[in-house]
Amino acid sequence: MFERFTKGARDVVTGAVEQSEREGADSIDDGHLLLALLDREGTRASFALAALGADRRRADITRALAEARRRGGLTQADADALAGLGIDVEEIVSRVEETHGAGALAGVGARRERRGLGSWIGHRGFTRDAKDTLERSLRIATARRDRSIGDEHILLALTTRPGIVAEALADHGVTRAAVERVLYQA
């Protein structure tokens, strides 16, 4: 599948790996794909993100993703639903962090061990969600009869996967319909 990716889409995947490394994460998730997209310039996805104002709200989007990771991947909608049942997610997260340290539910650095001077044991792979996003980008490109998968297809895929990334995007006006309207005047 990767051979069908444009240079821009490949750069997004490479950028997601770099985002994950900077964060010290054990794996590359769809949040890293989004952050890599937000770093791009001069591509179809960056045009759509700029047209929708998301490029100016990168800090807010990054904060929303970090907060969701801190909650163990729960979306704000999940946290609100649990609050309706009398469960205070923030209180639970605080108690877990008191016992196990800050970011304990985020899973950063949990499965890797240091070996020697700066080398790590373990492989930083893609999460099931990130793989699903990349597979969706292929299906979107195929449905549009596009010959290759561009970064715009990755962006569209991120808007269709339920979870913290789609929620963060939607909270900032980036939905599949909005992206399609900008890119394809649909």
Beta strands, then each sheet from edge to edge (+ up, - down):
strand 1: 27-28
strand 2: 113-115
strand 3: 119-121
strand 4: 125-126
sheet 1: 1+ 4+
sheet 2: 2+ 3-
end
